[in-house]
Amino acid sequence: MIFDTITGHNQQKNNLLRALSNQHIAHAYLFEGPDGIGKRLMALAFARALLCEDSTSCGKCSACLKVDHNNHPDIHQLDADGAALKIGQIRSLQQDLSLHPLEGSYKVCLIDGAEHFTNGAANALLKTLEEPQPGTLIILLTSQPEKLLPTIRSRCQRLPFSRLPKQQLASILAQKLDLNATEATILAALSEGSFKKALGPNRELFLEKRSKLIQSLSALPSGSTIPIFSFADELEMEKETLPDILDIFQAFYRDLLLLKYDRPEEELVNQDLLHILHRQNRSTTTASLLLKLKALASARFHLQRNVNRRLALEVMLMRITAA
């Protein structure tokens, strides 16, 4: 992985390349920003340039090839064990970092999902950050920097990452996936600037299942519980993609709000469902749409706290149809 192959994030690239050129490498970095936008790729590109035998990220030397194949002995990648980064993982890392590099001049550790540190793990890592070993580099990756200890954040050089602009992502997706302009725009909008979402299993959900989900939601009658319970049962089965389905519903109601305020159709996400949008627009009010969005937000809040999923969905759908 080299910097030139990473789309966007030019300011971040330039900052890291300048640090490499000046040999002013911080002992710890905090790459912060939404999931799936390229933070890990950037960290691996930085590590490869740092360990390259020619210091150019040449892609041909033994070090570069090992980084590309995830088997360089001086790179340690740490991910959450289950739902947390645990103290045992940090203790093992500390032991590894206490040893001299085996092949390069640095030992590099990438810790993905740093927001998942347990208290014990965070405090153990803090000691390593306070007393860094020479020739070591730690890169923390997180989408929720506010969950890290302030003392950890203050001991890292922070590098914020932003989502790719929708039009830029749409153009790239159209080329990579051979999509037409409408499909690429829809996928880019619902992926929220995340390549991981756009290129993963969400593609089928956003492009193929989305229309059926929106039509089913729009057809729910007010005051009739059987269709609501049936649709809630269908949604409950989509445990892994349920947050993305709620995003689809939210984008649909957002489109309706934009129509209420006479915004151009080019600003809409669901540009292939204009007939449904215009029909719904004629039969709903702004106040109703705001209540529907509030019901979605409430359901999302409760689902993130592991309440009964079926009950949360039923309440959400009843509130939406009653609005």
C-alpha positions as protocol buffer text, in pm:
chain_id: "A"
residue {
  index: 1
  type: MET
  ca { x: 0 y: 0 z: 0 }
}
residue {
  index: 2
  type: ILE
  ca { x: 147 y: 334 z: -108 }
}
residue {
  index: 3
  type: PHE
  ca { x: 18 y: 686 z: -57 }
}
residue {
  index: 4
  type: ASP
  ca { x: -55 y: 737 z: -428 }
}
residue {
  index: 5
  type: THR
  ca { x: -313 y: 456 z: -429 }
}
residue {
  index: 6
  type: ILE
  ca { x: -521 y: 614 z: -151 }
}
residue {
  index: 7
  type: THR
  ca { x: -805 y: 833 z: -274 }
}
residue {
  index: 8
  type: GLY
  ca { x: -841 y: 1173 z: -109 }
}
residue {
  index: 9
  type: HIS
  ca { x: -697 y: 1280 z: 229 }
}
residue {
  index: 10
  type: ASN
  ca { x: -426 y: 1485 z: 56 }
}
residue {
  index: 11
  type: GLN
  ca { x: -355 y: 1703 z: 359 }
}
residue {
  index: 12
  type: GLN
  ca { x: -299 y: 1397 z: 577 }
}
residue {
  index: 13
  type: LYS
  ca { x: -68 y: 1245 z: 315 }
}
residue {
  index: 14
  type: ASN
  ca { x: 135 y: 1564 z: 295 }
}
residue {
  index: 15
  type: ASN
  ca { x: 170 y: 1585 z: 674 }
}
residue {
  index: 16
  type: LEU
  ca { x: 299 y: 1228 z: 695 }
}
residue {
  index: 17
  type: LEU
  ca { x: 530 y: 1263 z: 395 }
}
residue {
  index: 18
  type: ARG
  ca { x: 675 y: 1580 z: 548 }
}
residue {
  index: 19
  type: ALA
  ca { x: 739 y: 1398 z: 875 }
}
residue {
  index: 20
  type: LEU
  ca { x: 916 y: 1120 z: 684 }
}
residue {
  index: 21
  type: SER
  ca { x: 1123 y: 1365 z: 482 }
}
residue {
  index: 22
  type: ASN
  ca { x: 1229 y: 1563 z: 788 }
}
residue {
  index: 23
  type: GLN
  ca { x: 1270 y: 1252 z: 1004 }
}
residue {
  index: 24
  type: HIS
  ca { x: 1042 y: 1407 z: 1263 }
}
residue {
  index: 25
  type: ILE
  ca { x: 837 y: 1098 z: 1339 }
}
residue {
  index: 26
  type: ALA
  ca { x: 614 y: 1124 z: 1646 }
}
residue {
  index: 27
  type: HIS
  ca { x: 620 y: 825 z: 1880 }
}
residue {
  index: 28
  type: ALA
  ca { x: 239 y: 799 z: 1859 }
}
residue {
  index: 29
  type: TYR
  ca { x: -33 y: 915 z: 1620 }
}
residue {
  index: 30
  type: LEU
  ca { x: -410 y: 921 z: 1656 }
}
residue {
  index: 31
  type: PHE
  ca { x: -589 y: 879 z: 1322 }
}
residue {
  index: 32
  type: GLU
  ca { x: -947 y: 983 z: 1392 }
}
residue {
  index: 33
  type: GLY
  ca { x: -1251 y: 988 z: 1165 }
}
residue {
  index: 34
  type: PRO
  ca { x: -1546 y: 778 z: 1043 }
}
residue {
  index: 35
  type: ASP
  ca { x: -1503 y: 406 z: 979 }
}
residue {
  index: 36
  type: GLY
  ca { x: -1419 y: 280 z: 633 }
}
residue {
  index: 37
  type: ILE
  ca { x: -1274 y: 599 z: 484 }
}
residue {
  index: 38
  type: GLY
  ca { x: -908 y: 493 z: 457 }
}
residue {
  index: 39
  type: LYS
  ca { x: -745 y: 549 z: 798 }
}
residue {
  index: 40
  type: ARG
  ca { x: -602 y: 197 z: 814 }
}
residue {
  index: 41
  type: LEU
  ca { x: -476 y: 215 z: 456 }
}
residue {
  index: 42
  type: MET
  ca { x: -303 y: 542 z: 539 }
}
residue {
  index: 43
  type: ALA
  ca { x: -144 y: 389 z: 848 }
}
residue {
  index: 44
  type: LEU
  ca { x: -12 y: 94 z: 647 }
}
residue {
  index: 45
  type: ALA
  ca { x: 122 y: 328 z: 377 }
}
residue {
  index: 46
  type: PHE
  ca { x: 301 y: 528 z: 647 }
}
residue {
  index: 47
  type: ALA
  ca { x: 446 y: 211 z: 801 }
}
residue {
  index: 48
  type: ARG
  ca { x: 561 y: 84 z: 462 }
}
residue {
  index: 49
  type: ALA
  ca { x: 740 y: 413 z: 382 }
}
residue {
  index: 50
  type: LEU
  ca { x: 902 y: 407 z: 725 }
}
residue {
  index: 51
  type: LEU
  ca { x: 1029 y: 49 z: 691 }
}
residue {
  index: 52
  type: CYS
  ca { x: 1122 y: 56 z: 321 }
}
residue {
  index: 53
  type: GLU
  ca { x: 1487 y: -30 z: 264 }
}
residue {
  index: 54
  type: ASP
  ca { x: 1521 y: 269 z: 32 }
}
residue {
  index: 55
  type: SER
  ca { x: 1298 y: 496 z: 246 }
}
residue {
  index: 56
  type: THR
  ca { x: 1088 y: 557 z: -66 }
}
residue {
  index: 57
  type: SER
  ca { x: 807 y: 301 z: -28 }
}
residue {
  index: 58
  type: CYS
  ca { x: 950 y: 148 z: -345 }
}
residue {
  index: 59
  type: GLY
  ca { x: 719 y: -154 z: -350 }
}
residue {
  index: 60
  type: LYS
  ca { x: 1003 y: -380 z: -464 }
}
residue {
  index: 61
  type: CYS
  ca { x: 1226 y: -435 z: -161 }
}
residue {
  index: 62
  type: SER
  ca { x: 1175 y: -716 z: 87 }
}
residue {
  index: 63
  type: ALA
  ca { x: 1034 y: -482 z: 353 }
}
residue {
  index: 64
  type: CYS
  ca { x: 769 y: -333 z: 122 }
}
residue {
  index: 65
  type: LEU
  ca { x: 661 y: -674 z: -2 }
}
residue {
  index: 66
  type: LYS
  ca { x: 628 y: -805 z: 352 }
}
residue {
  index: 67
  type: VAL
  ca { x: 416 y: -506 z: 455 }
}
residue {
  index: 68
  type: ASP
  ca { x: 193 y: -562 z: 151 }
}
residue {
  index: 69
  type: HIS
  ca { x: 149 y: -930 z: 246 }
}
residue {
  index: 70
  type: ASN
  ca { x: 89 y: -855 z: 617 }
}
residue {
  index: 71
  type: ASN
  ca { x: 388 y: -1058 z: 735 }
}
residue {
  index: 72
  type: HIS
  ca { x: 650 y: -798 z: 827 }
}
residue {
  index: 73
  type: PRO
  ca { x: 793 y: -899 z: 1169 }
}
residue {
  index: 74
  type: ASP
  ca { x: 823 y: -537 z: 1284 }
}
residue {
  index: 75
  type: ILE
  ca { x: 455 y: -449 z: 1228 }
}
residue {
  index: 76
  type: HIS
  ca { x: 203 y: -547 z: 1493 }
}
residue {
  index: 77
  type: GLN
  ca { x: -168 y: -503 z: 1419 }
}
residue {
  index: 78
  type: LEU
  ca { x: -407 y: -509 z: 1711 }
}
residue {
  index: 79
  type: ASP
  ca { x: -787 y: -534 z: 1689 }
}
residue {
  index: 80
  type: ALA
  ca { x: -1059 y: -569 z: 1947 }
}
residue {
  index: 81
  type: ASP
  ca { x: -1082 y: -917 z: 2099 }
}
residue {
  index: 82
  type: GLY
  ca { x: -1456 y: -967 z: 2089 }
}
residue {
  index: 83
  type: ALA
  ca { x: -1604 y: -633 z: 2190 }
}
residue {
  index: 84
  type: ALA
  ca { x: -1298 y: -485 z: 2362 }
}
residue {
  index: 85
  type: LEU
  ca { x: -926 y: -421 z: 2348 }
}
residue {
  index: 86
  type: LYS
  ca { x: -809 y: -596 z: 2663 }
}
residue {
  index: 87
  type: ILE
  ca { x: -521 y: -550 z: 2900 }
}
residue {
  index: 88
  type: GLY
  ca { x: -368 y: -884 z: 2804 }
}
residue {
  index: 89
  type: GLN
  ca { x: -332 y: -761 z: 2446 }
}
residue {
  index: 90
  type: ILE
  ca { x: -154 y: -447 z: 2564 }
}
residue {
  index: 91
  type: ARG
  ca { x: 77 y: -645 z: 2794 }
}
residue {
  index: 92
  type: SER
  ca { x: 175 y: -866 z: 2500 }
}
residue {
  index: 93
  type: LEU
  ca { x: 230 y: -559 z: 2284 }
}
residue {
  index: 94
  type: GLN
  ca { x: 450 y: -399 z: 2549 }
}
residue {
  index: 95
  type: GLN
  ca { x: 667 y: -708 z: 2555 }
}
residue {
  index: 96
  type: ASP
  ca { x: 701 y: -700 z: 2175 }
}
residue {
  index: 97
  type: LEU
  ca { x: 786 y: -329 z: 2171 }
}
residue {
  index: 98
  type: SER
  ca { x: 1054 y: -375 z: 2437 }
}
residue {
  index: 99
  type: LEU
  ca { x: 1260 y: -580 z: 2189 }
}
residue {
  index: 100
  type: HIS
  ca { x: 1478 y: -436 z: 1912 }
}
residue {
  index: 101
  type: PRO
  ca { x: 1334 y: -435 z: 1559 }
}
residue {
  index: 102
  type: LEU
  ca { x: 1410 y: -758 z: 1375 }
}
residue {
  index: 103
  type: GLU
  ca { x: 1461 y: -614 z: 1027 }
}
residue {
  index: 104
  type: GLY
  ca { x: 1398 y: -241 z: 1009 }
}
residue {
  index: 105
  type: SER
  ca { x: 1487 y: 58 z: 1220 }
}
residue {
  index: 106
  type: TYR
  ca { x: 1137 y: 84 z: 1369 }
}
residue {
  index: 107
  type: LYS
  ca { x: 876 y: -133 z: 1532 }
}
residue {
  index: 108
  type: VAL
  ca { x: 527 y: -20 z: 1430 }
}
residue {
  index: 109
  type: CYS
  ca { x: 199 y: -102 z: 1604 }
}
residue {
  index: 110
  type: LEU
  ca { x: -144 y: -31 z: 1452 }
}
residue {
  index: 111
  type: ILE
  ca { x: -430 y: -43 z: 1702 }
}
residue {
  index: 112
  type: ASP
  ca { x: -767 y: -35 z: 1523 }
}
residue {
  index: 113
  type: GLY
  ca { x: -1086 y: 49 z: 1709 }
}
residue {
  index: 114
  type: ALA
  ca { x: -904 y: 230 z: 1990 }
}
residue {
  index: 115
  type: GLU
  ca { x: -1239 y: 341 z: 2134 }
}
residue {
  index: 116
  type: HIS
  ca { x: -1284 y: -17 z: 2256 }
}
residue {
  index: 117
  type: PHE
  ca { x: -1008 y: -9 z: 2521 }
}
residue {
  index: 118
  type: THR
  ca { x: -1106 y: -142 z: 2861 }
}
residue {
  index: 119
  type: ASN
  ca { x: -1002 y: 83 z: 3149 }
}
residue {
  index: 120
  type: GLY
  ca { x: -717 y: -150 z: 3236 }
}
residue {
  index: 121
  type: ALA
  ca { x: -594 y: -165 z: 2877 }
}
residue {
  index: 122
  type: ALA
  ca { x: -614 y: 214 z: 2835 }
}
residue {
  index: 123
  type: ASN
  ca { x: -413 y: 276 z: 3151 }
}
residue {
  index: 124
  type: ALA
  ca { x: -156 y: 15 z: 3051 }
}
residue {
  index: 125
  type: LEU
  ca { x: -115 y: 177 z: 2709 }
}
residue {
  index: 126
  type: LEU
  ca { x: -83 y: 517 z: 2870 }
}
residue {
  index: 127
  type: LYS
  ca { x: 235 y: 404 z: 3046 }
}
residue {
  index: 128
  type: THR
  ca { x: 382 y: 302 z: 2710 }
}
residue {
  index: 129
  type: LEU
  ca { x: 290 y: 639 z: 2561 }
}
residue {
  index: 130
  type: GLU
  ca { x: 444 y: 824 z: 2855 }
}
residue {
  index: 131
  type: GLU
  ca { x: 769 y: 627 z: 2833 }
}
residue {
  index: 132
  type: PRO
  ca { x: 807 y: 538 z: 2464 }
}
residue {
  index: 133
  type: GLN
  ca { x: 1081 y: 300 z: 2358 }
}
residue {
  index: 134
  type: PRO
  ca { x: 1327 y: 442 z: 2101 }
}
residue {
  index: 135
  type: GLY
  ca { x: 1248 y: 329 z: 1748 }
}
residue {
  index: 136
  type: THR
  ca { x: 882 y: 251 z: 1816 }
}
residue {
  index: 137
  type: LEU
  ca { x: 573 y: 398 z: 1652 }
}
residue {
  index: 138
  type: ILE
  ca { x: 216 y: 346 z: 1772 }
}
residue {
  index: 139
  type: ILE
  ca { x: -78 y: 445 z: 1550 }
}
residue {
  index: 140
  type: LEU
  ca { x: -422 y: 445 z: 1708 }
}
residue {
  index: 141
  type: LEU
  ca { x: -723 y: 435 z: 1475 }
}
residue {
  index: 142
  type: THR
  ca { x: -1063 y: 541 z: 1601 }
}
residue {
  index: 143
  type: SER
  ca { x: -1400 y: 668 z: 1486 }
}
residue {
  index: 144
  type: GLN
  ca { x: -1484 y: 794 z: 1836 }
}
residue {
  index: 145
  type: PRO
  ca { x: -1185 y: 984 z: 1980 }
}
residue {
  index: 146
  type: GLU
  ca { x: -1400 y: 1124 z: 2259 }
}
residue {
  index: 147
  type: LYS
  ca { x: -1411 y: 776 z: 2415 }
}
residue {
  index: 148
  type: LEU
  ca { x: -1034 y: 768 z: 2464 }
}
residue {
  index: 149
  type: LEU
  ca { x: -874 y: 892 z: 2784 }
}
residue {
  index: 150
  type: PRO
  ca { x: -783 y: 1261 z: 2750 }
}
residue {
  index: 151
  type: THR
  ca { x: -432 y: 1168 z: 2863 }
}
residue {
  index: 152
  type: ILE
  ca { x: -401 y: 923 z: 2572 }
}
residue {
  index: 153
  type: ARG
  ca { x: -524 y: 1182 z: 2321 }
}
residue {
  index: 154
  type: SER
  ca { x: -281 y: 1441 z: 2454 }
}
residue {
  index: 155
  type: ARG
  ca { x: 17 y: 1209 z: 2410 }
}
residue {
  index: 156
  type: CYS
  ca { x: -55 y: 1140 z: 2043 }
}
residue {
  index: 157
  type: GLN
  ca { x: -17 y: 1358 z: 1739 }
}
residue {
  index: 158
  type: ARG
  ca { x: -375 y: 1380 z: 1620 }
}
residue {
  index: 159
  type: LEU
  ca { x: -460 y: 1354 z: 1252 }
}
residue {
  index: 160
  type: PRO
  ca { x: -830 y: 1400 z: 1170 }
}
residue {
  index: 161
  type: PHE
  ca { x: -983 y: 1235 z: 861 }
}
residue {
  index: 162
  type: SER
  ca { x: -1307 y: 1337 z: 691 }
}
residue {
  index: 163
  type: ARG
  ca { x: -1551 y: 1156 z: 466 }
}
residue {
  index: 164
  type: LEU
  ca { x: -1487 y: 1180 z: 94 }
}
residue {
  index: 165
  type: PRO
  ca { x: -1716 y: 1431 z: -85 }
}
residue {
  index: 166
  type: LYS
  ca { x: -2022 y: 1256 z: -227 }
}
residue {
  index: 167
  type: GLN
  ca { x: -1953 y: 1356 z: -588 }
}
residue {
  index: 168
  type: GLN
  ca { x: -1591 y: 1239 z: -571 }
}
residue {
  index: 169
  type: LEU
  ca { x: -1692 y: 905 z: -424 }
}
residue {
  index: 170
  type: ALA
  ca { x: -1973 y: 866 z: -680 }
}
residue {
  index: 171
  type: SER
  ca { x: -1730 y: 923 z: -966 }
}
residue {
  index: 172
  type: ILE
  ca { x: -1489 y: 660 z: -830 }
}
residue {
  index: 173
  type: LEU
  ca { x: -1766 y: 407 z: -767 }
}
residue {
  index: 174
  type: ALA
  ca { x: -1905 y: 452 z: -1117 }
}
residue {
  index: 175
  type: GLN
  ca { x: -1565 y: 358 z: -1259 }
}
residue {
  index: 176
  type: LYS
  ca { x: -1479 y: 77 z: -1017 }
}
residue {
  index: 177
  type: LEU
  ca { x: -1820 y: -92 z: -1015 }
}
residue {
  index: 178
  type: ASP
  ca { x: -1942 y: -3 z: -1364 }
}
residue {
  index: 179
  type: LEU
  ca { x: -2248 y: 180 z: -1230 }
}
residue {
  index: 180
  type: ASN
  ca { x: -2459 y: 438 z: -1405 }
}
residue {
  index: 181
  type: ALA
  ca { x: -2463 y: 792 z: -1266 }
}
residue {
  index: 182
  type: THR
  ca { x: -2783 y: 746 z: -1064 }
}
residue {
  index: 183
  type: GLU
  ca { x: -2668 y: 420 z: -902 }
}
residue {
  index: 184
  type: ALA
  ca { x: -2328 y: 569 z: -818 }
}
residue {
  index: 185
  type: THR
  ca { x: -2488 y: 878 z: -661 }
}
residue {
  index: 186
  type: ILE
  ca { x: -2725 y: 667 z: -450 }
}
residue {
  index: 187
  type: LEU
  ca { x: -2448 y: 436 z: -333 }
}
residue {
  index: 188
  type: ALA
  ca { x: -2217 y: 726 z: -251 }
}
residue {
  index: 189
  type: ALA
  ca { x: -2485 y: 909 z: -53 }
}
residue {
  index: 190
  type: LEU
  ca { x: -2593 y: 607 z: 152 }
}
residue {
  index: 191
  type: SER
  ca { x: -2233 y: 494 z: 209 }
}
residue {
  index: 192
  type: GLU
  ca { x: -2161 y: 831 z: 376 }
}
residue {
  index: 193
  type: GLY
  ca { x: -1819 y: 866 z: 219 }
}
residue {
  index: 194
  type: SER
  ca { x: -1708 y: 517 z: 323 }
}
residue {
  index: 195
  type: PHE
  ca { x: -1542 y: 292 z: 67 }
}
residue {
  index: 196
  type: LYS
  ca { x: -1586 y: 4 z: 310 }
}
residue {
  index: 197
  type: LYS
  ca { x: -1964 y: 42 z: 299 }
}
residue {
  index: 198
  type: ALA
  ca { x: -1980 y: 110 z: -72 }
}
residue {
  index: 199
  type: LEU
  ca { x: -1762 y: -182 z: -178 }
}
residue {
  index: 200
  type: GLY
  ca { x: -1893 y: -431 z: 79 }
}
residue {
  index: 201
  type: PRO
  ca { x: -2220 y: -621 z: 114 }
}
residue {
  index: 202
  type: ASN
  ca { x: -2407 y: -292 z: 159 }
}
residue {
  index: 203
  type: ARG
  ca { x: -2397 y: -246 z: -218 }
}
residue {
  index: 204
  type: GLU
  ca { x: -2674 y: -503 z: -265 }
}
residue {
  index: 205
  type: LEU
  ca { x: -2877 y: -351 z: 18 }
}
residue {
  index: 206
  type: PHE
  ca { x: -2846 y: 5 z: -108 }
}
residue {
  index: 207
  type: LEU
  ca { x: -2901 y: -67 z: -477 }
}
residue {
  index: 208
  type: GLU
  ca { x: -3127 y: -371 z: -490 }
}
residue {
  index: 209
  type: LYS
  ca { x: -3319 y: -411 z: -162 }
}
residue {
  index: 210
  type: ARG
  ca { x: -3365 y: -40 z: -85 }
}
residue {
  index: 211
  type: SER
  ca { x: -3658 y: 12 z: -321 }
}
residue {
  index: 212
  type: LYS
  ca { x: -3857 y: -279 z: -175 }
}
residue {
  index: 213
  type: LEU
  ca { x: -3789 y: -163 z: 182 }
}
residue {
  index: 214
  type: ILE
  ca { x: -3906 y: 191 z: 108 }
}
residue {
  index: 215
  type: GLN
  ca { x: -4216 y: 71 z: -74 }
}
residue {
  index: 216
  type: SER
  ca { x: -4303 y: -159 z: 219 }
}
residue {
  index: 217
  type: LEU
  ca { x: -4255 y: 125 z: 466 }
}
residue {
  index: 218
  type: SER
  ca { x: -4463 y: 367 z: 259 }
}
residue {
  index: 219
  type: ALA
  ca { x: -4747 y: 115 z: 221 }
}
residue {
  index: 220
  type: LEU
  ca { x: -4796 y: 58 z: 595 }
}
residue {
  index: 221
  type: PRO
  ca { x: -5150 y: 165 z: 692 }
}
residue {
  index: 222
  type: SER
  ca { x: -5214 y: 372 z: 1001 }
}
residue {
  index: 223
  type: GLY
  ca { x: -5394 y: 191 z: 1283 }
}
residue {
  index: 224
  type: SER
  ca { x: -5356 y: -161 z: 1143 }
}
residue {
  index: 225
  type: THR
  ca { x: -5121 y: -367 z: 1358 }
}
residue {
  index: 226
  type: ILE
  ca { x: -5091 y: -685 z: 1150 }
}
residue {
  index: 227
  type: PRO
  ca { x: -4893 y: -528 z: 860 }
}
residue {
  index: 228
  type: ILE
  ca { x: -4678 y: -340 z: 1113 }
}
residue {
  index: 229
  type: PHE
  ca { x: -4596 y: -657 z: 1308 }
}
residue {
  index: 230
  type: SER
  ca { x: -4526 y: -843 z: 985 }
}
residue {
  index: 231
  type: PHE
  ca { x: -4283 y: -574 z: 864 }
}
residue {
  index: 232
  type: ALA
  ca { x: -4120 y: -557 z: 1209 }
}
residue {
  index: 233
  type: ASP
  ca { x: -4066 y: -932 z: 1190 }
}
residue {
  index: 234
  type: GLU
  ca { x: -3900 y: -889 z: 849 }
}
residue {
  index: 235
  type: LEU
  ca { x: -3672 y: -613 z: 978 }
}
residue {
  index: 236
  type: GLU
  ca { x: -3580 y: -809 z: 1291 }
}
residue {
  index: 237
  type: MET
  ca { x: -3429 y: -1079 z: 1072 }
}
residue {
  index: 238
  type: GLU
  ca { x: -3188 y: -822 z: 925 }
}
residue {
  index: 239
  type: LYS
  ca { x: -2981 y: -793 z: 1242 }
}
residue {
  index: 240
  type: GLU
  ca { x: -2648 y: -717 z: 1073 }
}
residue {
  index: 241
  type: THR
  ca { x: -2781 y: -457 z: 829 }
}
residue {
  index: 242
  type: LEU
  ca { x: -3052 y: -303 z: 1048 }
}
residue {
  index: 243
  type: PRO
  ca { x: -2854 y: 20 z: 1118 }
}
residue {
  index: 244
  type: ASP
  ca { x: -2811 y: 65 z: 743 }
}
residue {
  index: 245
  type: ILE
  ca { x: -3181 y: 0 z: 683 }
}
residue {
  index: 246
  type: LEU
  ca { x: -3263 y: 277 z: 930 }
}
residue {
  index: 247
  type: ASP
  ca { x: -3023 y: 499 z: 732 }
}
residue {
  index: 248
  type: ILE
  ca { x: -3224 y: 416 z: 418 }
}
residue {
  index: 249
  type: PHE
  ca { x: -3549 y: 517 z: 588 }
}
residue {
  index: 250
  type: GLN
  ca { x: -3389 y: 836 z: 720 }
}
residue {
  index: 251
  type: ALA
  ca { x: -3261 y: 931 z: 374 }
}
residue {
  index: 252
  type: PHE
  ca { x: -3611 y: 872 z: 232 }
}
residue {
  index: 253
  type: TYR
  ca { x: -3773 y: 1109 z: 482 }
}
residue {
  index: 254
  type: ARG
  ca { x: -3492 y: 1359 z: 430 }
}
residue {
  index: 255
  type: ASP
  ca { x: -3568 y: 1354 z: 58 }
}
residue {
  index: 256
  type: LEU
  ca { x: -3931 y: 1431 z: 134 }
}
residue {
  index: 257
  type: LEU
  ca { x: -3830 y: 1726 z: 350 }
}
residue {
  index: 258
  type: LEU
  ca { x: -3615 y: 1860 z: 68 }
}
residue {
  index: 259
  type: LEU
  ca { x: -3913 y: 1836 z: -167 }
}
residue {
  index: 260
  type: LYS
  ca { x: -4124 y: 2025 z: 85 }
}
residue {
  index: 261
  type: TYR
  ca { x: -3877 y: 2311 z: 61 }
}
residue {
  index: 262
  type: ASP
  ca { x: -3863 y: 2296 z: -321 }
}
residue {
  index: 263
  type: ARG
  ca { x: -3504 y: 2179 z: -337 }
}
residue {
  index: 264
  type: PRO
  ca { x: -3386 y: 2051 z: -678 }
}
residue {
  index: 265
  type: GLU
  ca { x: -3417 y: 1679 z: -746 }
}
residue {
  index: 266
  type: GLU
  ca { x: -3040 y: 1656 z: -793 }
}
residue {
  index: 267
  type: GLU
  ca { x: -3002 y: 1694 z: -415 }
}
residue {
  index: 268
  type: LEU
  ca { x: -3215 y: 1388 z: -343 }
}
residue {
  index: 269
  type: VAL
  ca { x: -3066 y: 1051 z: -253 }
}
residue {
  index: 270
  type: ASN
  ca { x: -3342 y: 831 z: -397 }
}
residue {
  index: 271
  type: GLN
  ca { x: -3337 y: 973 z: -747 }
}
residue {
  index: 272
  type: ASP
  ca { x: -3469 y: 648 z: -892 }
}
residue {
  index: 273
  type: LEU
  ca { x: -3781 y: 659 z: -671 }
}
residue {
  index: 274
  type: LEU
  ca { x: -3912 y: 1002 z: -767 }
}
residue {
  index: 275
  type: HIS
  ca { x: -4262 y: 866 z: -834 }
}
residue {
  index: 276
  type: ILE
  ca { x: -4287 y: 739 z: -476 }
}
residue {
  index: 277
  type: LEU
  ca { x: -4137 y: 1058 z: -334 }
}
residue {
  index: 278
  type: HIS
  ca { x: -4377 y: 1287 z: -518 }
}
residue {
  index: 279
  type: ARG
  ca { x: -4676 y: 1071 z: -423 }
}
residue {
  index: 280
  type: GLN
  ca { x: -4573 y: 1072 z: -56 }
}
residue {
  index: 281
  type: ASN
  ca { x: -4498 y: 1441 z: -69 }
}
residue {
  index: 282
  type: ARG
  ca { x: -4857 y: 1516 z: -163 }
}
residue {
  index: 283
  type: SER
  ca { x: -4998 y: 1314 z: 127 }
}
residue {
  index: 284
  type: THR
  ca { x: -4774 y: 1414 z: 415 }
}
residue {
  index: 285
  type: THR
  ca { x: -4682 y: 1729 z: 604 }
}
residue {
  index: 286
  type: THR
  ca { x: -4356 y: 1871 z: 733 }
}
residue {
  index: 287
  type: ALA
  ca { x: -4469 y: 1816 z: 1092 }
}
residue {
  index: 288
  type: SER
  ca { x: -4547 y: 1452 z: 1013 }
}
residue {
  index: 289
  type: LEU
  ca { x: -4204 y: 1398 z: 857 }
}
residue {
  index: 290
  type: LEU
  ca { x: -4031 y: 1543 z: 1162 }
}
residue {
  index: 291
  type: LEU
  ca { x: -4224 y: 1303 z: 1385 }
}
residue {
  index: 292
  type: LYS
  ca { x: -4124 y: 1010 z: 1164 }
}
residue {
  index: 293
  type: LEU
  ca { x: -3758 y: 1111 z: 1182 }
}
residue {
  index: 294
  type: LYS
  ca { x: -3790 y: 1142 z: 1558 }
}
residue {
  index: 295
  type: ALA
  ca { x: -3929 y: 788 z: 1575 }
}
residue {
  index: 296
  type: LEU
  ca { x: -3631 y: 663 z: 1373 }
}
residue {
  index: 297
  type: ALA
  ca { x: -3385 y: 843 z: 1600 }
}
residue {
  index: 298
  type: SER
  ca { x: -3550 y: 700 z: 1910 }
}
residue {
  index: 299
  type: ALA
  ca { x: -3538 y: 346 z: 1769 }
}
residue {
  index: 300
  type: ARG
  ca { x: -3171 y: 385 z: 1680 }
}
residue {
  index: 301
  type: PHE
  ca { x: -3096 y: 508 z: 2034 }
}
residue {
  index: 302
  type: HIS
  ca { x: -3267 y: 210 z: 2196 }
}
residue {
  index: 303
  type: LEU
  ca { x: -3127 y: -50 z: 1956 }
}
residue {
  index: 304
  type: GLN
  ca { x: -2773 y: 66 z: 2036 }
}
residue {
  index: 305
  type: ARG
  ca { x: -2848 y: -15 z: 2399 }
}
residue {
  index: 306
  type: ASN
  ca { x: -2948 y: -374 z: 2336 }
}
residue {
  index: 307
  type: VAL
  ca { x: -3317 y: -343 z: 2417 }
}
residue {
  index: 308
  type: ASN
  ca { x: -3563 y: -598 z: 2278 }
}
residue {
  index: 309
  type: ARG
  ca { x: -3510 y: -548 z: 1904 }
}
residue {
  index: 310
  type: ARG
  ca { x: -3855 y: -667 z: 1798 }
}
residue {
  index: 311
  type: LEU
  ca { x: -4032 y: -439 z: 2046 }
}
residue {
  index: 312
  type: ALA
  ca { x: -3820 y: -138 z: 1945 }
}
residue {
  index: 313
  type: LEU
  ca { x: -3905 y: -194 z: 1578 }
}
residue {
  index: 314
  type: GLU
  ca { x: -4276 y: -237 z: 1645 }
}
residue {
  index: 315
  type: VAL
  ca { x: -4288 y: 86 z: 1847 }
}
residue {
  index: 316
  type: MET
  ca { x: -4092 y: 268 z: 1576 }
}
residue {
  index: 317
  type: LEU
  ca { x: -4326 y: 156 z: 1297 }
}
residue {
  index: 318
  type: MET
  ca { x: -4639 y: 237 z: 1498 }
}
residue {
  index: 319
  type: ARG
  ca { x: -4507 y: 586 z: 1567 }
}
residue {
  index: 320
  type: ILE
  ca { x: -4417 y: 634 z: 1201 }
}
residue {
  index: 321
  type: THR
  ca { x: -4759 y: 527 z: 1071 }
}
residue {
  index: 322
  type: ALA
  ca { x: -4938 y: 735 z: 1333 }
}
residue {
  index: 323
  type: ALA
  ca { x: -4742 y: 1053 z: 1251 }
}
